[in-house]
Amino acid sequence: MKTDETNPDHWFELAAGRLRSADRRFAADPRFDALSPAMERLTDQFWAQHYPGGDVSSVGSDFRDLRKAVGSLLDVFESVLGRRIARP
């Protein structure tokens, strides 16, 4: 298939394929489930900061907890992938 960068259907089709691959690879690991609430909070804060109308009053209030959760997520990725991931 030759894709067209101006066709949103192509963007969605390719993204869906990548998500299905990630789901198959990582969904079987229960360690991701434990991190899901923290990742949802992080995502909510991202949207609040980057799009008009978001409530930013609590953004950053749980920074230390989210930083620890992201570190744990990287630990899981490293374990599943079998290689080290560069960290800031």
BAFI-3210 file (N, C-alpha, C; in Angstrom, 3 decimals, decimal comma, padded with zeros to 6 digits):
// residues 88
n [1|2|3|4|5|6|7|8|9|10|11|12|13|14|15|16|17|18|19|20|21|22|23|24|25|26|27|28|29|30|31|32|33|34|35|36|37|38|39|40|41|42|43|44|45|46|47|48|49|50|51|52|53|54|55|56|57|58|59|60|61|62|63|64|65|66|67|68|69|70|71|72|73|74|75|76|77|78|79|80|81|82|83|84|85|86|87|88]
n.u [000,839|000,622|001,091|-000,552|000,383|-001,394|-003,798|-006,038|-007,138|-005,149|-003,238|-004,621|-005,043|-002,418|-001,545|-003,322|-002,449|000,096|-000,652|-002,078|000,029|001,612|-000,209|-000,407|002,181|002,664|000,359|000,032|001,491|001,148|002,259|001,942|-000,709|-000,767|000,446|-001,238|-003,218|-001,534|-000,412|-002,690|-003,325|-001,084|-001,448|-003,886|-003,004|-001,216|-002,950|-004,496|-002,623|-001,900|-004,029|-006,662|-008,888|-008,498|-008,219|-005,764|-005,069|-004,198|-001,976|001,174|001,109|001,406|003,939|006,312|005,323|004,383|006,753|008,170|006,476|006,756|009,438|009,211|007,661|009,482|011,304|009,788|009,447|012,149|012,637|010,844|011,693|014,334|016,575|018,466|017,076|017,680|017,810|016,790]
n.v [-001,172|002,147|004,957|008,060|011,033|013,059|011,911|011,135|008,650|006,814|007,420|006,623|003,906|002,856|003,518|001,980|-000,586|-000,575|-000,280|-002,673|-004,507|-003,725|-004,243|-007,041|-007,742|-006,610|-006,801|-009,181|-009,029|-008,612|-006,569|-004,169|-003,519|-002,689|-000,243|001,285|003,187|005,372|006,091|006,933|009,228|010,774|011,112|012,529|014,912|015,780|016,345|018,361|020,401|020,950|021,541|023,862|024,858|022,923|021,714|022,837|022,928|020,870|019,891|018,501|018,142|015,588|014,873|013,473|010,891|010,188|010,320|008,212|006,111|006,207|005,496|002,866|001,845|001,996|000,130|-002,203|-002,244|-002,563|-005,086|-006,687|-006,193|-006,903|-005,306|-002,350|000,887|004,198|006,754|009,963]
n.w [000,000|-000,887|000,961|001,788|003,072|003,597|003,941|006,344|006,927|006,291|008,245|010,571|010,024|009,926|012,512|014,024|013,395|014,604|017,282|017,697|017,496|019,693|021,748|021,616|022,332|024,877|026,457|027,820|030,118|033,471|034,971|033,716|034,166|036,842|036,664|035,206|036,350|037,131|034,676|033,362|034,885|034,275|031,524|031,526|032,721|030,790|028,599|029,763|030,006|027,389|025,760|025,210|027,835|029,737|033,118|035,036|037,654|039,321|038,121|038,238|040,954|041,887|041,147|042,051|042,564|040,004|038,537|039,704|038,944|036,142|035,966|036,904|034,843|032,718|033,687|033,387|030,590|029,835|030,895|029,431|026,804|026,953|026,998|027,812|028,409|027,500|029,929|031,166]
ca.u [000,000|001,327|000,348|-000,606|000,474|-002,520|-005,019|-006,132|-007,434|-003,869|-002,638|-005,338|-004,806|-001,064|-001,496|-004,055|-001,560|001,128|-001,287|-002,350|001,312|001,983|-001,138|-000,017|003,472|002,710|-000,885|000,112|002,305|000,301|002,917|001,403|-001,988|-000,505|000,898|-002,266|-003,769|-000,556|-000,280|-003,906|-003,159|-000,078|-002,092|-004,846|-002,255|-000,683|-004,034|-004,883|-001,595|-001,641|-005,240|-007,444|-010,036|-008,133|-008,014|-004,350|-004,846|-003,502|-000,832|002,442|000,949|001,857|005,127|007,212|004,677|004,362|008,140|008,469|005,697|007,391|010,636|008,765|007,239|010,705|011,828|008,995|009,831|013,484|012,505|010,164|012,507|015,640|017,666|018,424|016,526|018,338|016,974|017,366]
ca.v [000,000|003,431|005,855|009,485|011,696|013,970|011,114|010,717|007,211|006,101|007,619|005,787|002,500|002,499|003,585|000,819|-001,739|-000,486|-000,540|-004,120|-005,166|-003,429|-004,970|-008,460|-007,917|-006,161|-007,018|-010,390|-008,778|-007,959|-005,407|-002,970|-003,197|-001,963|001,113|001,946|004,418|006,461|006,516|007,697|010,553|011,485|011,477|013,602|016,149|016,204|016,973|019,608|021,415|021,205|021,891|024,881|024,443|021,910|022,142|022,629|023,212|019,782|019,450|018,496|017,916|014,227|014,708|012,422|009,598|009,893|010,046|006,853|005,197|006,164|004,671|001,468|001,464|001,743|-001,151|-003,270|-002,287|-003,155|-006,510|-007,338|-006,058|-007,520|-004,348|-001,114|002,070|005,413|007,568|011,295]
ca.w [000,000|-000,884|001,835|001,479|004,378|003,783|004,103|007,747|007,007|006,291|009,570|011,529|009,706|010,350|013,979|014,545|013,268|015,639|018,573|017,801|017,774|021,083|022,616|021,653|022,999|026,261|027,207|028,631|031,304|034,471|035,568|033,083|034,803|038,081|036,335|034,408|036,947|037,078|033,289|033,055|035,495|033,484|030,262|031,826|032,948|029,484|027,830|030,434|029,755|025,977|025,014|025,930|028,623|030,716|034,501|035,345|039,076|040,014|037,324|038,957|042,394|042,204|040,314|042,533|042,340|038,575|038,112|040,151|038,105|034,823|036,145|036,977|033,501|031,955|034,167|032,755|029,176|029,739|031,182|028,309|025,596|027,162|026,782|028,615|027,766|027,994|030,812|031,397]
c.u [000,890|000,486|000,433|-000,637|-000,661|-003,839|-005,102|-006,454|-006,151|-003,183|-003,286|-005,089|-003,422|-000,932|-002,196|-003,189|-000,475|000,546|-001,604|-001,069|001,739|001,080|-000,743|001,253|003,417|001,480|-000,808|000,878|001,487|000,953|002,412|000,099|-001,784|-000,117|-000,159|-002,846|-002,806|-000,403|-001,516|-003,825|-002,175|-000,672|-003,089|-004,133|-001,666|-001,765|-004,429|-003,902|-001,511|-002,860|-006,092|-008,614|-009,736|-007,929|-006,580|-004,040|-004,087|-002,280|000,440|002,324|001,418|003,103|006,009|006,624|004,682|005,762|008,548|007,735|006,294|008,680|010,286|008,325|008,449|011,350|011,110|009,368|011,197|013,439|011,902|011,037|013,878|016,801|017,414|017,874|017,217|017,353|017,629|017,983]
c.v [001,244|004,399|007,294|010,222|012,672|013,231|010,609|009,233|006,385|006,222|006,680|004,308|002,048|002,531|002,384|-000,440|-001,744|-000,780|-002,024|-004,885|-004,949|-004,173|-006,432|-008,667|-007,629|-006,500|-008,236|-010,180|-007,997|-006,741|-004,105|-002,548|-002,365|-000,509|001,925|003,205|005,607|006,977|007,302|009,107|011,401|011,963|012,611|014,933|016,687|016,946|018,305|020,731|021,838|021,599|022,840|024,267|023,395|022,500|021,816|022,819|022,103|019,270|019,581|018,203|016,526|013,860|013,541|011,032|009,213|009,595|008,630|005,826|005,077|005,348|003,194|000,969|001,163|000,433|-002,318|-003,384|-002,944|-004,660|-007,258|-007,323|-006,714|-006,594|-003,088|000,038|003,292|006,244|008,926|011,396]
c.w [000,000|-000,069|001,350|002,808|004,635|003,985|005,548|007,902|007,042|007,644|010,581|011,283|010,177|011,869|014,593|014,464|014,330|017,015|018,754|018,118|019,217|022,049|022,735|022,463|024,495|027,089|028,126|029,938|032,332|035,132|034,953|033,741|036,062|037,819|035,600|035,062|036,884|035,645|032,842|033,655|034,690|032,161|030,464|032,015|031,645|028,697|028,448|030,114|028,298|025,160|025,837|026,698|029,669|032,104|034,897|036,836|039,802|039,242|038,145|040,439|042,820|041,390|040,764|042,308|040,870|038,045|038,500|039,281|036,709|034,892|036,205|035,605|032,620|032,386|033,503|031,288|029,004|029,953|029,994|027,057|025,720|026,889|027,605|027,785|028,368|028,792|031,024|032,782]
res [m|k|t|d|e|t|n|p|d|h|w|f|e|l|a|a|g|r|l|r|s|a|d|r|r|f|a|a|d|p|r|f|d|a|l|s|p|a|m|e|r|l|t|d|q|f|w|a|q|h|y|p|g|g|d|v|s|s|v|g|s|d|f|r|d|l|r|k|a|v|g|s|l|l|d|v|f|e|s|v|l|g|r|r|i|a|r|p]
***
